[in-house]
Amino acid sequence: AAEWVTLSVAAEEAGVESIALDAATHGARLWPTSGWAGRADELSRRWVDDRIAAAESMIDEDRSDEAITALDAALALDPDRIDAALLKAKTYLLTDRLAEAEEILTERPEIPEAVYLQGTIAEARGDWQTAIDFYSALPSSHPERTGAMVRAQTQWRLTLLPEYARAAMNTDNIVKSRPLWTCFLLLCVSVAPLAAEQFG
């Protein structure tokens, strides 16, 4: 066990974090009552947890590239950190790097938040039916499910309107009057399926 601790310390001094953490983990398993047993947890907090927290602050400060770098470093040491992976996908979404976000999310279809973010990607692409499919797959208890479904279904219905109706919605009188715009929107959404059947 002492050899693992020695290797961990040497690797840390050399800047090889993965070996330092792995060696500390092995040492803790072999020597759980040692004073060095907590070294693996300490390194993990410093190199994984702290980097994820720092990335969140960087995102708030519009330092997306730095956030991605920090998250990559954390995930290199602990690829199973779902929170880091999802935060990285959200960062890509914020910077319109949709394909890169999607690549992360498709590897985690069993995670509701990943499904929700895939729906968000579909919305960003204007693919409302795909967005609806993702949102409808969310558990009923998901806090964003209902609002996301209503939003995506509303936009999908609007795509069914004839061109003249969509153009009318963008006129100044309707856009400037919130009550009028709301009434017009509700009317359009309610008749959209009928319009699609009539004029399709």
C-alpha positions in Angstrom: 0.0 0.0 0.0 2.9 2.4 0.8 4.1 2.0 -2.8 0.7 3.2 -4.1 0.9 6.3 -1.9 4.5 7.0 -3.0 3.4 6.7 -6.6 0.4 9.0 -6.1 2.5 11.7 -4.5 5.2 11.4 -7.3 2.5 11.5 -10.0 0.9 14.6 -8.5 4.2 16.4 -8.3 4.8 15.5 -12.0 1.4 16.8 -12.9 0.0 13.4 -14.0 -3.4 13.6 -12.3 -4.9 10.4 -13.6 -2.1 8.3 -12.2 -2.0 10.2 -8.9 -5.8 9.7 -8.4 -5.7 6.0 -9.4 -2.8 5.2 -7.2 -4.4 7.0 -4.2 -7.6 5.0 -4.8 -5.7 1.7 -4.8 -3.7 2.7 -1.7 -6.9 3.6 0.2 -8.4 0.2 -0.7 -5.4 -1.7 0.5 -4.7 0.5 3.6 -8.1 1.9 4.7 -7.0 2.8 8.2 -4.0 4.7 7.1 -3.6 8.4 7.4 -3.4 8.5 3.6 -6.7 6.8 3.2 -8.5 10.1 2.5 -6.0 11.2 -0.1 -8.1 9.8 -3.0 -11.2 11.7 -1.8 -9.2 14.9 -1.4 -7.8 14.7 -4.9 -11.2 13.9 -6.3 -12.7 16.9 -4.6 -9.9 19.2 -5.9 -9.6 17.9 -9.4 -13.2 16.9 -10.1 -15.7 18.5 -7.8 -14.0 21.9 -7.7 -13.6 22.0 -11.4 -17.3 21.3 -12.0 -18.1 24.1 -9.6 -15.6 26.4 -11.3 -17.2 25.6 -14.7 -20.6 26.7 -13.4 -19.2 30.0 -12.4 -17.4 30.4 -15.7 -20.7 29.8 -17.6 -22.3 32.5 -15.6 -19.5 34.8 -16.6 -19.8 33.9 -20.3 -16.5 32.1 -20.2 -17.8 29.0 -22.1 -14.5 27.8 -23.6 -12.9 27.8 -20.2 -15.8 26.0 -18.7 -15.5 23.3 -21.4 -11.8 22.9 -20.6 -12.5 22.5 -16.9 -15.3 20.0 -17.5 -13.1 18.0 -19.9 -10.4 17.8 -17.2 -12.9 16.6 -14.6 -14.4 14.0 -17.0 -11.0 12.7 -17.9 -10.6 11.7 -14.3 -14.1 10.6 -13.6 -16.0 9.8 -16.9 -19.1 8.6 -14.9 -19.8 12.1 -13.5 -23.2 12.7 -15.1 -23.5 16.2 -13.7 -20.3 17.2 -15.5 -21.4 15.6 -18.8 -24.8 17.3 -18.6 -23.2 20.7 -17.8 -20.9 20.3 -20.7 -23.9 19.6 -23.0 -25.7 22.7 -21.6 -22.6 24.8 -22.3 -22.5 23.6 -25.9 -26.2 24.5 -26.2 -25.6 28.0 -24.9 -23.0 28.5 -27.6 -25.1 26.9 -30.4 -22.8 23.9 -30.7 -25.8 21.6 -31.1 -24.2 18.6 -32.7 -21.6 18.4 -29.9 -24.3 18.7 -27.2 -26.3 16.0 -29.0 -23.3 13.6 -29.1 -23.0 13.8 -25.3 -26.8 13.4 -24.7 -27.4 10.5 -27.0 -25.0 8.4 -24.9 -27.3 8.8 -21.9 -30.9 8.0 -23.1 -31.9 6.8 -19.6 -31.4 10.1 -17.9 -34.5 12.4 -18.0 -32.4 15.6 -18.0 -30.5 14.3 -21.1 -33.9 13.6 -22.8 -35.1 17.1 -21.9 -32.0 18.7 -23.4 -32.4 16.7 -26.6 -35.9 18.2 -26.9 -34.3 21.6 -26.4 -31.9 20.9 -29.3 -34.8 19.8 -31.5 -36.6 23.1 -30.6 -33.5 25.1 -31.5 -33.6 23.4 -34.9 -37.3 24.1 -35.4 -38.0 20.3 -35.4 -41.1 20.5 -33.3 -42.4 17.0 -33.8 -39.0 15.6 -32.6 -39.1 17.9 -29.6 -42.6 16.7 -28.7 -41.4 13.1 -29.0 -38.6 13.8 -26.5 -40.7 15.8 -24.1 -43.5 13.1 -24.1 -40.9 10.5 -23.2 -40.1 12.4 -19.9 -41.5 11.1 -16.7 -44.8 12.8 -15.7 -43.0 14.1 -12.6 -40.4 16.0 -14.5 -40.9 19.7 -13.6 -40.3 20.9 -17.2 -42.4 18.3 -19.0 -45.8 20.1 -19.1 -44.4 23.5 -20.1 -42.1 22.1 -22.7 -44.9 20.0 -24.2 -47.3 23.0 -24.5 -44.5 25.2 -26.0 -43.5 22.6 -28.6 -47.1 21.7 -29.5 -48.0 25.3 -29.9 -45.1 25.9 -32.3 -45.9 22.7 -34.2 -49.5 23.9 -34.7 -48.3 27.2 -35.9 -46.3 25.5 -38.7 -49.7 24.1 -39.9 -51.1 27.6 -40.6 -51.3 29.0 -44.1 -48.6 31.5 -45.0 -51.0 34.5 -44.9 -51.9 33.7 -41.2 -48.2 33.5 -40.2 -47.5 36.8 -42.0 -50.5 38.4 -40.2 -49.0 37.4 -36.8 -46.0 39.5 -37.5 -47.8 42.7 -38.3 -47.1 45.7 -36.1 -50.6 46.1 -34.7 -50.7 42.5 -33.5 -47.1 42.4 -32.2 -47.4 45.6 -30.3 -50.7 44.7 -28.6 -50.1 41.8 -26.2 -53.8 41.0 -25.6 -54.5 41.1 -29.3 -51.5 39.0 -30.1 -52.5 36.4 -27.5 -56.0 36.2 -28.8 -54.8 35.8 -32.4 -52.3 33.2 -31.3 -55.0 31.2 -29.5 -57.3 31.4 -32.5 -54.5 30.3 -34.9 -53.5 27.4 -32.8 -57.0 26.2 -32.4 -57.8 26.3 -36.1 -54.4 25.2 -37.3 -55.3 21.5 -37.7 -58.5 22.4 -39.5 -56.5 24.7 -41.8 -54.0 22.0 -42.5 -56.8 19.6 -43.4 -58.6 22.2 -45.6 -55.7 23.6 -47.5 -53.2 20.7 -47.3 
